Amino acid sequence: MFTRLAVASANAGRLGEVEEPQRILPKRGEIVHLQTESALLKEVAIRQWQGGSSGVSFRIAKGVSYRTGQVKGRSVVIGSEIRVEDTGVLSVTSTRVAFLGDRKTVDIPYTKLVGLDVFSDGVTLRSSSRQNAVVMRLNEGYGELVAATINAAMQSIL
């Protein structure tokens, strides 16, 4: 229920302010509107070794043989899966979206944001300065809240 009310408030242009932001250091004049726990996801290729061997075997004595031959093969992609790359805090500010994790940090200013895909439990951010999209998993229902907050924050700076 809280998230639906917060989404409606953000859609109306009324953004809150986080009094004591976690991990992020706001720039001068920057306001942190929303922070939530999130996971940075990554698509990983699943590989399998496919190959075979060939050769001949010569019997030298009883119980002793000599084998010659070769093994050929290659690693083949058989699919892909989504894995958690890092966990941390996603911050939506008045000028940017920032993920601060234990191992990775992603910072996307609104001027570089070119696409936003919304899911009930996550968002995909596409930036003109990054080759791959940034996929974030959030708590259920927070995808709409993060997207509405980003939209309202972007509208206020335009």
HUDA-V336964 format. One record per run of one state. SS is the DSSP state (H for helix, E for strand, C for the rest). FROM is the first residue (numbers start at 1). LEN is the number of residues. If there is no record, write none. Layout:
SS FROM LEN
SS FROM LEN
//
This chain:
C 1 1
H 2 10
C 12 20
E 32 30
C 62 2
E 64 30
C 94 2
E 96 6
C 102 3
E 105 5
C 110 3
E 113 7
C 120 2
E 122 6
C 128 6
E 134 4
C 138 4
H 142 16
C 158 1
//
